Amino acid sequence: MNYIELNIEFKTLEPWREVVMTELAENGFESFVDTKLGLNAYIKEEGYALNVTEILAPFSAQIEHFHEKEIVDENWNAAWESNFDPVFVGEQLAILAPFHEDDGSRELVIRIQPQMSFGTGHHQTTWLASQKMLSLDLKGKKVLDMGTGTGVLAVLAEKLGAIEIFAPDIDTWAFENAKENCTLNQTKHVEVALGGAELLKNMAFDLIIANINKNILLDQIATYAKVAAPNATLLMSGFFSTDAPDLIEHANKFGFIFEKAYHKDEWALLNFKKI
């Protein structure tokens, strides 16, 4: 499967890189790589008919230039690997690609095969979710990793002692990549599934992780409430700090009590408890 790469360079890097990234994600772009001067965004070539000039028009004063090019499937890994650096979360966790050497400095190591999925640990929201999970007692717990992407958070949940992890994603590419990464990390308790909220029937979870985007979260909070066990923890991320009040207000309507917000750059993670 071929992809379109959109390369954007900014006059002022922050916060515009993150703002434009969110806008592109809402228009169907699936994966992003930070570059020195901006970002690369990726979307499937099949059916691609977006007017990028129109999408970027509101940000034109902040953009130096942009261009699109085709990335054929067999060249994808080489393109991604050239931009894939190790990720370290605190003193406990290292997220490495198979071609990275482990220096032994972190207790937990997750191997992620670079592919076209959101959630390698590089993005602020995945980093925030990983950091918060490290502080939780997940031994013997059941976990939902909604929109699993690469599966990195599902793998981390197992490494932290969870005994049952359900990791669905609506994207076929992410589904295949998550399965590959579970194999790479020799997981035994992660079930990767192709699909969305419709799969969550007759289930109950002690921890729900939803690192997606604001609109999908607002739409799915009611579903999370139905599958949350008593006193379950809900971690929501994938949105800007400025979006937090709307999500807190909406989650409260479904019995999720807000406990704390965590921030990295312009992004946020919200921690709730189900009553």
JOTA-V439250 format. One record per pair of residues at least 24 apart in sequence whose C-alpha atoms are under 10 Angstrom apart, sorted by sequence separation. I is the first residue (numbers start at 1). GAP is how many residues later the second one is. D is the distance in Angstrom with one decimal. If there is no record, write none. Layout:
BEGIN
i->[I | I]
gap->[GAP | GAP]
d->[D | D]
END
This chain:
BEGIN
i->[5 | 13 | 14 | 96 | 129 | 133 | 136 | 137 | 138 | 139 | 140 | 141 | 142 | 143 | 144 | 145 | 146 | 147 | 149 | 150 | 151 | 154 | 164 | 165 | 166 | 167 | 168 | 169 | 170 | 171 | 196 | 200 | 202 | 203 | 204 | 205 | 206 | 207 | 208 | 209 | 210 | 211 | 212 | 213 | 214 | 215 | 232 | 233 | 234 | 237 | 240 | 241 | 242 | 243 | 244 | 248 | 4 | 7 | 12 | 13 | 27 | 38 | 45 | 86 | 95 | 96 | 134 | 135 | 137 | 138 | 149 | 150 | 151 | 163 | 164 | 165 | 166 | 167 | 168 | 169 | 170 | 171 | 198 | 201 | 202 | 203 | 204 | 205 | 206 | 207 | 208 | 209 | 210 | 211 | 212 | 213 | 214 | 231 | 234 | 235 | 236 | 237 | 240 | 241 | 242 | 243 | 244 | 5 | 6 | 7 | 8 | 9 | 10 | 11 | 12 | 13 | 38 | 40 | 42 | 44 | 45 | 86 | 95 | 108 | 126 | 127 | 130 | 134 | 148 | 149 | 150 | 151 | 152 | 155 | 159 | 163 | 164 | 165 | 166 | 167 | 168 | 169 | 170 | 197 | 200 | 201 | 203 | 204 | 205 | 206 | 207 | 208 | 209 | 210 | 211 | 212 | 213 | 214 | 221 | 225 | 231 | 233 | 235 | 237 | 240 | 241 | 242 | 244 | 5 | 7 | 8 | 9 | 10 | 11 | 37 | 38 | 39 | 40 | 41 | 42 | 43 | 44 | 45 | 94 | 95 | 126 | 130 | 133 | 147 | 148 | 149 | 150 | 151 | 154 | 155 | 162 | 163 | 164 | 165 | 166 | 167 | 168 | 169 | 170 | 197 | 200 | 205 | 206 | 207 | 208 | 209 | 210 | 211 | 212 | 213 | 224 | 228 | 239 | 240 | 241 | 7 | 9 | 10 | 24 | 27 | 38 | 40 | 42 | 43 | 119 | 147 | 149 | 150 | 151 | 154 | 155 | 159 | 161 | 162 | 167 | 168 | 169 | 204 | 205 | 206 | 207 | 208 | 209 | 210 | 211 | 218 | 222 | 225 | 226 | 228 | 239 | 240 | 241 | 8 | 9 | 10 | 42 | 84 | 118 | 119 | 120 | 121 | 148 | 149 | 150 | 151 | 152 | 155 | 156 | 158 | 167 | 168 | 205 | 214 | 218 | 221 | 222 | 225 | 238 | 239 | 240 | 241 | 7 | 8 | 9 | 84 | 118 | 119 | 120 | 148 | 150 | 151 | 152 | 155 | 158 | 159 | 213 | 214 | 217 | 218 | 221 | 224 | 225 | 237 | 238 | 239 | 7 | 8 | 9 | 24 | 83 | 117 | 118 | 119 | 120 | 121 | 150 | 151 | 155 | 156 | 158 | 168 | 219 | 220 | 221 | 222 | 223 | 225 | 237 | 238 | 239 | 7 | 8 | 23 | 24 | 81 | 89 | 95 | 117 | 118 | 119 | 120 | 121 | 150 | 155 | 157 | 158 | 168 | 214 | 215 | 218 | 221 | 222 | 224 | 236 | 237 | 238 | 6 | 7 | 8 | 23 | 81 | 87 | 88 | 116 | 117 | 118 | 119 | 120 | 152 | 154 | 155 | 157 | 166 | 214 | 217 | 218 | 221 | 222 | 236 | 237 | 5 | 6 | 7 | 80 | 81 | 86 | 87 | 88 | 115 | 116 | 117 | 118 | 119 | 155 | 166 | 217 | 235 | 236 | 237 | 5 | 6 | 7 | 20 | 79 | 80 | 85 | 86 | 87 | 115 | 154 | 155 | 221 | 235 | 236 | 4 | 5 | 6 | 20 | 77 | 78 | 79 | 80 | 84 | 85 | 86 | 87 | 114 | 154 | 234 | 235 | 236 | 4 | 5 | 6 | 77 | 85 | 90 | 93 | 113 | 154 | 166 | 234 | 235 | 3 | 4 | 5 | 20 | 76 | 77 | 84 | 89 | 93 | 112 | 154 | 233 | 234 | 235 | 3 | 4 | 5 | 20 | 76 | 77 | 88 | 89 | 92 | 112 | 151 | 166 | 233 | 234 | 3 | 4 | 5 | 19 | 76 | 87 | 90 | 112 | 165 | 232 | 233 | 234 | 2 | 3 | 4 | 89 | 90 | 93 | 111 | 151 | 164 | 231 | 232 | 233 | 2 | 3 | 4 | 89 | 92 | 110 | 165 | 166 | 167 | 231 | 232 | 233 | 1 | 2 | 3 | 16 | 20 | 88 | 89 | 110 | 112 | 165 | 230 | 231 | 232 | 1 | 2 | 4 | 90 | 111 | 148 | 162 | 230 | 231 | 1 | 3 | 17 | 89 | 110 | 145 | 148 | 162 | 228 | 229 | 230 | 6 | 16 | 17 | 110 | 144 | 147 | 228 | 229 | 16 | 33 | 109 | 142 | 143 | 144 | 145 | 147 | 228 | 8 | 14 | 32 | 35 | 108 | 147 | 10 | 11 | 12 | 13 | 34 | 110 | 146 | 147 | 225 | 10 | 11 | 12 | 13 | 33 | 34 | 109 | 146 | 147 | 157 | 224 | 225 | 10 | 11 | 12 | 33 | 108 | 146 | 10 | 11 | 12 | 108 | 9 | 10 | 11 | 9 | 10 | 11 | 117 | 146 | 8 | 9 | 10 | 119 | 154 | 8 | 9 | 10 | 117 | 118 | 144 | 153 | 8 | 9 | 95 | 116 | 117 | 7 | 8 | 9 | 115 | 116 | 117 | 153 | 211 | 7 | 8 | 115 | 117 | 144 | 210 | 6 | 7 | 8 | 117 | 144 | 6 | 7 | 95 | 115 | 116 | 117 | 142 | 143 | 144 | 148 | 5 | 6 | 7 | 115 | 142 | 143 | 144 | 145 | 146 | 147 | 148 | 149 | 209 | 5 | 6 | 93 | 114 | 115 | 142 | 143 | 144 | 145 | 146 | 147 | 148 | 149 | 4 | 5 | 6 | 113 | 141 | 142 | 143 | 144 | 145 | 146 | 147 | 148 | 208 | 4 | 5 | 112 | 113 | 141 | 142 | 143 | 144 | 145 | 146 | 147 | 3 | 4 | 5 | 112 | 140 | 141 | 142 | 143 | 144 | 145 | 146 | 207 | 3 | 4 | 113 | 114 | 206 | 207 | 2 | 3 | 4 | 112 | 113 | 138 | 206 | 2 | 3 | 112 | 138 | 1 | 2 | 3 | 111 | 112 | 1 | 2 | 110 | 111 | 113 | 136 | 1 | 2 | 44 | 110 | 111 | 112 | 1 | 2 | 3 | 43 | 111 | 112 | 2 | 42 | 110 | 111 | 133 | 1 | 42 | 110 | 109 | 133 | 146 | 129 | 144 | 129 | 129 | 128 | 144 | 31 | 32 | 144 | 31 | 32 | 33 | 126 | 143 | 30 | 31 | 32 | 98 | 125 | 126 | 30 | 31 | 32 | 125 | 142 | 30 | 31 | 34 | 33 | 34 | 143 | 32 | 33 | 142 | 143 | 144 | 145 | 146 | 32 | 141 | 119 | 118 | 119 | 118 | 136 | 133 | 132 | 18 | 18 | 129 | 128 | 129 | 129 | 128 | 129 | 128 | 125 | 126 | 125 | 126 | 3 | 124 | 125 | 124 | 125 | 123 | 124 | 125 | 31 | 30 | 132 | 131 | 129 | 128 | 128 | 128 | 125 | 127 | 132 | 125 | 132 | 124 | 125 | 128 | 129 | 132 | 124 | 125 | 128 | 129 | 30 | 123 | 124 | 125 | 128 | 129 | 124 | 125 | 127 | 128 | 129 | 30 | 124 | 125 | 126 | 30 | 123 | 124 | 125 | 124 | 1 | 25 | 26 | 25 | 26 | 26 | 22 | 22 | 22 | 22 | 22 | 18 | 19 | 18 | 18 | 19 | 18 | 18 | 15 | 14 | 15 | 14]
gap->[24 | 24 | 24 | 24 | 24 | 24 | 24 | 24 | 24 | 24 | 24 | 24 | 24 | 24 | 24 | 24 | 24 | 24 | 24 | 24 | 24 | 24 | 24 | 24 | 24 | 24 | 24 | 24 | 24 | 24 | 24 | 24 | 24 | 24 | 24 | 24 | 24 | 24 | 24 | 24 | 24 | 24 | 24 | 24 | 24 | 24 | 24 | 24 | 24 | 24 | 24 | 24 | 24 | 24 | 24 | 24 | 25 | 25 | 25 | 25 | 25 | 25 | 25 | 25 | 25 | 25 | 25 | 25 | 25 | 25 | 25 | 25 | 25 | 25 | 25 | 25 | 25 | 25 | 25 | 25 | 25 | 25 | 25 | 25 | 25 | 25 | 25 | 25 | 25 | 25 | 25 | 25 | 25 | 25 | 25 | 25 | 25 | 25 | 25 | 25 | 25 | 25 | 25 | 25 | 25 | 25 | 25 | 26 | 26 | 26 | 26 | 26 | 26 | 26 | 26 | 26 | 26 | 26 | 26 | 26 | 26 | 26 | 26 | 26 | 26 | 26 | 26 | 26 | 26 | 26 | 26 | 26 | 26 | 26 | 26 | 26 | 26 | 26 | 26 | 26 | 26 | 26 | 26 | 26 | 26 | 26 | 26 | 26 | 26 | 26 | 26 | 26 | 26 | 26 | 26 | 26 | 26 | 26 | 26 | 26 | 26 | 26 | 26 | 26 | 26 | 26 | 26 | 26 | 27 | 27 | 27 | 27 | 27 | 27 | 27 | 27 | 27 | 27 | 27 | 27 | 27 | 27 | 27 | 27 | 27 | 27 | 27 | 27 | 27 | 27 | 27 | 27 | 27 | 27 | 27 | 27 | 27 | 27 | 27 | 27 | 27 | 27 | 27 | 27 | 27 | 27 | 27 | 27 | 27 | 27 | 27 | 27 | 27 | 27 | 27 | 27 | 27 | 27 | 27 | 27 | 28 | 28 | 28 | 28 | 28 | 28 | 28 | 28 | 28 | 28 | 28 | 28 | 28 | 28 | 28 | 28 | 28 | 28 | 28 | 28 | 28 | 28 | 28 | 28 | 28 | 28 | 28 | 28 | 28 | 28 | 28 | 28 | 28 | 28 | 28 | 28 | 28 | 28 | 29 | 29 | 29 | 29 | 29 | 29 | 29 | 29 | 29 | 29 | 29 | 29 | 29 | 29 | 29 | 29 | 29 | 29 | 29 | 29 | 29 | 29 | 29 | 29 | 29 | 29 | 29 | 29 | 29 | 30 | 30 | 30 | 30 | 30 | 30 | 30 | 30 | 30 | 30 | 30 | 30 | 30 | 30 | 30 | 30 | 30 | 30 | 30 | 30 | 30 | 30 | 30 | 30 | 31 | 31 | 31 | 31 | 31 | 31 | 31 | 31 | 31 | 31 | 31 | 31 | 31 | 31 | 31 | 31 | 31 | 31 | 31 | 31 | 31 | 31 | 31 | 31 | 31 | 32 | 32 | 32 | 32 | 32 | 32 | 32 | 32 | 32 | 32 | 32 | 32 | 32 | 32 | 32 | 32 | 32 | 32 | 32 | 32 | 32 | 32 | 32 | 32 | 32 | 32 | 33 | 33 | 33 | 33 | 33 | 33 | 33 | 33 | 33 | 33 | 33 | 33 | 33 | 33 | 33 | 33 | 33 | 33 | 33 | 33 | 33 | 33 | 33 | 33 | 34 | 34 | 34 | 34 | 34 | 34 | 34 | 34 | 34 | 34 | 34 | 34 | 34 | 34 | 34 | 34 | 34 | 34 | 34 | 35 | 35 | 35 | 35 | 35 | 35 | 35 | 35 | 35 | 35 | 35 | 35 | 35 | 35 | 35 | 36 | 36 | 36 | 36 | 36 | 36 | 36 | 36 | 36 | 36 | 36 | 36 | 36 | 36 | 36 | 36 | 36 | 37 | 37 | 37 | 37 | 37 | 37 | 37 | 37 | 37 | 37 | 37 | 37 | 38 | 38 | 38 | 38 | 38 | 38 | 38 | 38 | 38 | 38 | 38 | 38 | 38 | 38 | 39 | 39 | 39 | 39 | 39 | 39 | 39 | 39 | 39 | 39 | 39 | 39 | 39 | 39 | 40 | 40 | 40 | 40 | 40 | 40 | 40 | 40 | 40 | 40 | 40 | 40 | 41 | 41 | 41 | 41 | 41 | 41 | 41 | 41 | 41 | 41 | 41 | 41 | 42 | 42 | 42 | 42 | 42 | 42 | 42 | 42 | 42 | 42 | 42 | 42 | 43 | 43 | 43 | 43 | 43 | 43 | 43 | 43 | 43 | 43 | 43 | 43 | 43 | 44 | 44 | 44 | 44 | 44 | 44 | 44 | 44 | 44 | 45 | 45 | 45 | 45 | 45 | 45 | 45 | 45 | 45 | 45 | 45 | 46 | 46 | 46 | 46 | 46 | 46 | 46 | 46 | 47 | 47 | 47 | 47 | 47 | 47 | 47 | 47 | 47 | 48 | 48 | 48 | 48 | 48 | 48 | 49 | 49 | 49 | 49 | 49 | 49 | 49 | 49 | 49 | 50 | 50 | 50 | 50 | 50 | 50 | 50 | 50 | 50 | 50 | 50 | 50 | 51 | 51 | 51 | 51 | 51 | 51 | 52 | 52 | 52 | 52 | 53 | 53 | 53 | 54 | 54 | 54 | 54 | 54 | 55 | 55 | 55 | 55 | 55 | 56 | 56 | 56 | 56 | 56 | 56 | 56 | 57 | 57 | 57 | 57 | 57 | 58 | 58 | 58 | 58 | 58 | 58 | 58 | 58 | 59 | 59 | 59 | 59 | 59 | 59 | 60 | 60 | 60 | 60 | 60 | 61 | 61 | 61 | 61 | 61 | 61 | 61 | 61 | 61 | 61 | 62 | 62 | 62 | 62 | 62 | 62 | 62 | 62 | 62 | 62 | 62 | 62 | 62 | 63 | 63 | 63 | 63 | 63 | 63 | 63 | 63 | 63 | 63 | 63 | 63 | 63 | 64 | 64 | 64 | 64 | 64 | 64 | 64 | 64 | 64 | 64 | 64 | 64 | 64 | 65 | 65 | 65 | 65 | 65 | 65 | 65 | 65 | 65 | 65 | 65 | 66 | 66 | 66 | 66 | 66 | 66 | 66 | 66 | 66 | 66 | 66 | 66 | 67 | 67 | 67 | 67 | 67 | 67 | 68 | 68 | 68 | 68 | 68 | 68 | 68 | 69 | 69 | 69 | 69 | 70 | 70 | 70 | 70 | 70 | 71 | 71 | 71 | 71 | 71 | 71 | 72 | 72 | 72 | 72 | 72 | 72 | 73 | 73 | 73 | 73 | 73 | 73 | 74 | 74 | 74 | 74 | 74 | 75 | 75 | 75 | 76 | 76 | 78 | 80 | 80 | 81 | 82 | 83 | 83 | 84 | 84 | 84 | 85 | 85 | 85 | 85 | 85 | 86 | 86 | 86 | 86 | 86 | 86 | 87 | 87 | 87 | 87 | 87 | 88 | 88 | 88 | 89 | 89 | 89 | 90 | 90 | 90 | 90 | 90 | 90 | 90 | 91 | 91 | 92 | 93 | 93 | 94 | 97 | 102 | 103 | 105 | 106 | 106 | 107 | 107 | 108 | 109 | 109 | 110 | 111 | 111 | 112 | 112 | 113 | 113 | 113 | 114 | 114 | 115 | 115 | 115 | 118 | 119 | 130 | 131 | 133 | 134 | 135 | 136 | 137 | 137 | 137 | 138 | 138 | 139 | 139 | 139 | 139 | 139 | 140 | 140 | 140 | 140 | 141 | 141 | 141 | 141 | 141 | 141 | 142 | 142 | 142 | 142 | 142 | 143 | 143 | 143 | 143 | 144 | 144 | 144 | 144 | 145 | 172 | 187 | 187 | 188 | 188 | 189 | 191 | 192 | 216 | 217 | 218 | 221 | 221 | 222 | 247 | 247 | 248 | 249 | 250 | 251 | 251 | 252]
d->[9.5 | 6.8 | 9.1 | 8.9 | 7.7 | 7.5 | 8.4 | 7.9 | 5.1 | 7.2 | 8.0 | 8.5 | 8.2 | 8.5 | 8.3 | 9.0 | 9.7 | 8.6 | 8.7 | 6.0 | 8.5 | 8.9 | 8.9 | 6.0 | 6.0 | 5.9 | 5.6 | 6.5 | 5.6 | 7.6 | 9.8 | 8.7 | 9.1 | 5.6 | 5.5 | 5.3 | 7.7 | 9.3 | 7.6 | 8.4 | 7.8 | 7.9 | 7.9 | 7.1 | 6.9 | 9.2 | 9.0 | 9.5 | 9.3 | 9.9 | 9.6 | 8.8 | 8.2 | 9.2 | 7.3 | 8.7 | 9.3 | 9.9 | 8.8 | 6.3 | 9.6 | 9.0 | 7.6 | 9.8 | 7.6 | 9.3 | 9.9 | 9.7 | 8.8 | 8.5 | 5.0 | 7.8 | 9.9 | 8.6 | 5.2 | 4.7 | 5.0 | 4.7 | 4.4 | 5.3 | 4.3 | 9.2 | 9.1 | 9.0 | 7.6 | 8.3 | 5.3 | 8.9 | 7.4 | 5.6 | 6.3 | 6.1 | 6.2 | 5.7 | 6.5 | 4.7 | 5.6 | 9.3 | 10.0 | 10.0 | 9.7 | 9.5 | 9.0 | 5.9 | 8.4 | 8.5 | 8.3 | 9.7 | 9.4 | 9.6 | 9.9 | 8.4 | 9.8 | 8.2 | 9.0 | 9.4 | 9.5 | 9.6 | 9.6 | 9.6 | 8.8 | 9.9 | 6.8 | 10.0 | 8.6 | 9.6 | 7.6 | 7.5 | 7.6 | 7.1 | 8.7 | 7.7 | 7.7 | 8.2 | 9.5 | 5.8 | 6.3 | 6.1 | 6.3 | 6.1 | 5.6 | 5.3 | 5.4 | 7.0 | 8.9 | 7.8 | 8.9 | 9.0 | 9.9 | 4.5 | 4.8 | 4.8 | 4.9 | 4.9 | 4.5 | 4.8 | 5.5 | 8.4 | 9.0 | 8.7 | 9.9 | 9.8 | 9.7 | 9.9 | 5.6 | 5.1 | 8.5 | 7.5 | 9.4 | 10.0 | 8.9 | 8.6 | 6.2 | 8.9 | 9.4 | 9.9 | 9.7 | 9.8 | 9.4 | 9.9 | 9.9 | 9.5 | 9.3 | 9.3 | 9.0 | 7.8 | 9.1 | 8.2 | 8.7 | 8.0 | 9.4 | 5.7 | 4.5 | 10.0 | 6.6 | 7.7 | 8.4 | 7.9 | 8.4 | 7.5 | 8.7 | 5.8 | 6.0 | 9.2 | 8.7 | 7.2 | 6.9 | 6.3 | 5.9 | 6.2 | 6.1 | 6.3 | 4.9 | 7.7 | 9.0 | 9.5 | 10.0 | 8.6 | 4.3 | 4.8 | 9.0 | 5.2 | 5.6 | 9.0 | 8.4 | 9.6 | 9.4 | 9.6 | 9.8 | 9.6 | 9.3 | 7.7 | 4.6 | 7.6 | 8.5 | 10.0 | 8.5 | 9.7 | 9.2 | 9.6 | 6.2 | 9.2 | 9.1 | 8.7 | 8.5 | 7.7 | 8.2 | 8.2 | 8.0 | 8.4 | 8.6 | 9.2 | 9.8 | 9.0 | 9.5 | 5.9 | 5.7 | 8.1 | 7.9 | 4.4 | 8.7 | 8.9 | 10.0 | 9.3 | 7.8 | 8.3 | 9.4 | 9.9 | 6.4 | 8.3 | 9.0 | 7.7 | 10.0 | 9.7 | 7.1 | 9.7 | 8.4 | 9.6 | 7.2 | 6.6 | 7.9 | 8.0 | 6.1 | 7.3 | 6.2 | 8.9 | 9.4 | 9.8 | 5.5 | 6.8 | 7.4 | 8.5 | 5.8 | 6.4 | 7.3 | 8.7 | 6.7 | 8.4 | 7.3 | 8.1 | 9.9 | 9.9 | 8.8 | 7.8 | 9.8 | 6.3 | 8.9 | 7.2 | 8.0 | 7.3 | 7.9 | 7.7 | 5.5 | 9.0 | 7.8 | 9.7 | 9.1 | 5.3 | 5.7 | 8.5 | 7.6 | 6.9 | 7.1 | 9.1 | 9.7 | 6.6 | 8.0 | 9.7 | 9.9 | 9.7 | 8.9 | 9.4 | 7.6 | 6.0 | 7.5 | 9.9 | 6.0 | 6.4 | 7.9 | 8.7 | 9.1 | 8.5 | 10.0 | 5.2 | 6.5 | 7.5 | 6.6 | 8.9 | 9.0 | 6.8 | 9.4 | 7.3 | 9.3 | 8.9 | 9.4 | 7.0 | 9.4 | 6.3 | 9.6 | 8.5 | 4.4 | 9.9 | 8.2 | 4.5 | 8.2 | 8.6 | 6.5 | 8.3 | 8.4 | 8.8 | 5.5 | 9.4 | 6.7 | 9.1 | 9.7 | 9.3 | 9.6 | 8.9 | 9.9 | 7.5 | 9.7 | 8.0 | 7.4 | 9.5 | 5.6 | 6.5 | 10.0 | 5.5 | 6.5 | 6.5 | 8.8 | 9.5 | 6.2 | 9.2 | 9.8 | 8.4 | 9.1 | 9.8 | 8.1 | 8.9 | 9.3 | 9.3 | 6.7 | 5.2 | 9.1 | 6.3 | 5.0 | 9.0 | 9.2 | 9.8 | 7.1 | 10.0 | 8.8 | 6.3 | 7.8 | 9.2 | 7.2 | 9.1 | 5.7 | 6.8 | 9.9 | 5.6 | 6.3 | 7.7 | 9.0 | 9.4 | 9.9 | 8.3 | 9.0 | 10.0 | 8.4 | 9.7 | 8.5 | 6.7 | 7.9 | 4.9 | 8.3 | 8.1 | 4.8 | 8.4 | 6.7 | 8.2 | 9.7 | 8.5 | 8.3 | 9.0 | 9.6 | 5.9 | 6.5 | 9.9 | 5.6 | 6.9 | 9.6 | 9.3 | 6.6 | 8.5 | 6.7 | 8.6 | 7.3 | 8.9 | 7.1 | 5.0 | 9.0 | 6.4 | 5.4 | 9.0 | 7.6 | 7.7 | 8.9 | 8.7 | 8.7 | 9.2 | 8.5 | 9.1 | 9.1 | 5.7 | 6.2 | 5.5 | 6.1 | 9.2 | 9.1 | 8.3 | 8.5 | 9.6 | 7.1 | 8.8 | 8.3 | 4.8 | 7.5 | 8.8 | 4.4 | 5.4 | 7.2 | 7.2 | 8.4 | 8.4 | 8.1 | 8.9 | 9.5 | 5.8 | 6.4 | 6.3 | 4.7 | 9.2 | 6.2 | 7.9 | 7.3 | 9.4 | 9.7 | 9.7 | 5.9 | 5.2 | 9.8 | 7.4 | 5.6 | 7.9 | 8.0 | 9.8 | 9.8 | 10.0 | 9.6 | 9.7 | 9.8 | 8.9 | 4.9 | 7.9 | 7.8 | 7.5 | 8.3 | 9.2 | 9.3 | 8.2 | 9.6 | 6.3 | 5.7 | 8.1 | 9.2 | 9.4 | 9.0 | 7.4 | 9.7 | 9.2 | 9.5 | 9.5 | 7.7 | 6.3 | 8.8 | 7.2 | 9.4 | 7.3 | 9.7 | 9.7 | 6.9 | 9.1 | 8.6 | 8.1 | 8.9 | 9.7 | 9.2 | 9.8 | 9.4 | 9.6 | 9.3 | 9.8 | 9.8 | 9.8 | 7.9 | 8.5 | 8.8 | 9.5 | 9.8 | 9.5 | 8.3 | 8.1 | 8.9 | 9.9 | 7.5 | 7.6 | 9.3 | 8.1 | 6.1 | 8.9 | 7.1 | 9.7 | 9.1 | 7.8 | 9.4 | 9.5 | 9.8 | 9.6 | 9.1 | 5.3 | 7.7 | 8.4 | 7.6 | 8.3 | 5.8 | 5.6 | 8.8 | 9.0 | 8.9 | 4.3 | 5.3 | 6.0 | 5.0 | 8.9 | 9.0 | 9.9 | 7.2 | 5.4 | 7.2 | 9.8 | 9.1 | 7.7 | 5.6 | 8.8 | 7.3 | 8.1 | 9.4 | 8.3 | 6.1 | 6.3 | 8.4 | 7.0 | 5.4 | 8.4 | 4.3 | 9.3 | 8.4 | 7.1 | 9.1 | 9.5 | 8.5 | 5.4 | 6.8 | 8.2 | 9.9 | 9.5 | 9.7 | 7.0 | 5.5 | 8.9 | 7.4 | 8.8 | 5.8 | 6.3 | 9.8 | 9.7 | 8.1 | 8.7 | 9.6 | 8.6 | 6.3 | 8.9 | 8.3 | 4.5 | 8.3 | 6.7 | 7.6 | 5.4 | 8.2 | 8.5 | 7.4 | 8.8 | 8.3 | 9.2 | 9.7 | 5.5 | 6.7 | 9.0 | 8.5 | 9.6 | 5.0 | 6.0 | 6.3 | 6.2 | 6.0 | 6.8 | 8.0 | 9.4 | 6.6 | 5.3 | 8.9 | 7.6 | 7.7 | 5.3 | 4.8 | 4.7 | 4.9 | 5.0 | 7.0 | 8.9 | 9.8 | 5.7 | 6.1 | 8.9 | 9.1 | 5.9 | 6.5 | 5.9 | 6.0 | 6.2 | 7.1 | 6.5 | 8.5 | 4.6 | 6.4 | 8.8 | 9.6 | 7.5 | 8.8 | 7.6 | 8.1 | 8.2 | 7.9 | 9.4 | 5.9 | 5.8 | 7.6 | 9.4 | 10.0 | 9.9 | 7.1 | 5.1 | 8.6 | 8.7 | 6.3 | 8.6 | 9.5 | 5.8 | 6.4 | 5.7 | 8.2 | 9.2 | 4.5 | 7.2 | 7.0 | 8.8 | 7.1 | 4.9 | 8.9 | 9.0 | 8.1 | 9.6 | 5.2 | 8.5 | 9.7 | 9.7 | 9.9 | 7.6 | 8.7 | 9.2 | 8.4 | 8.9 | 6.7 | 8.3 | 8.5 | 7.8 | 8.9 | 6.3 | 9.6 | 9.6 | 9.8 | 6.7 | 9.0 | 9.4 | 9.5 | 7.9 | 9.4 | 9.1 | 7.7 | 9.8 | 9.2 | 9.0 | 8.6 | 9.4 | 5.9 | 8.6 | 9.7 | 7.1 | 9.8 | 7.2 | 5.7 | 7.4 | 8.6 | 7.0 | 9.8 | 6.8 | 5.4 | 9.8 | 9.1 | 9.3 | 6.9 | 8.8 | 8.9 | 8.6 | 9.0 | 9.7 | 9.7 | 8.8 | 9.7 | 9.6 | 9.5 | 9.7 | 9.8 | 8.7 | 10.0 | 8.6 | 9.6 | 9.8 | 9.2 | 9.6 | 9.0 | 8.5 | 9.9 | 9.9 | 7.3 | 9.8 | 8.2 | 7.3 | 8.0 | 9.6 | 9.7 | 9.1 | 7.9 | 5.8 | 8.0 | 9.3 | 9.4 | 5.5 | 8.5 | 7.8 | 9.2 | 9.9 | 9.3 | 9.8 | 9.8 | 8.6 | 9.7 | 9.2 | 7.2 | 7.4 | 7.1 | 9.7 | 8.6 | 8.8 | 8.6 | 9.9 | 8.6 | 7.7 | 8.8 | 9.5 | 8.8 | 6.0 | 9.8 | 7.6 | 6.9 | 9.2 | 9.7 | 7.5 | 9.8 | 6.4 | 9.3 | 8.6 | 6.4 | 9.8 | 9.7 | 9.7 | 9.9 | 6.5 | 6.7 | 9.2 | 9.5 | 9.4 | 8.2 | 6.8 | 9.4 | 9.6 | 10.0 | 8.3 | 8.6 | 9.8 | 9.0 | 8.4 | 9.9 | 9.0 | 8.0 | 8.8 | 9.9 | 8.6 | 8.8 | 9.2 | 8.9 | 7.6 | 8.6 | 8.4 | 9.1 | 7.2 | 9.1]
END
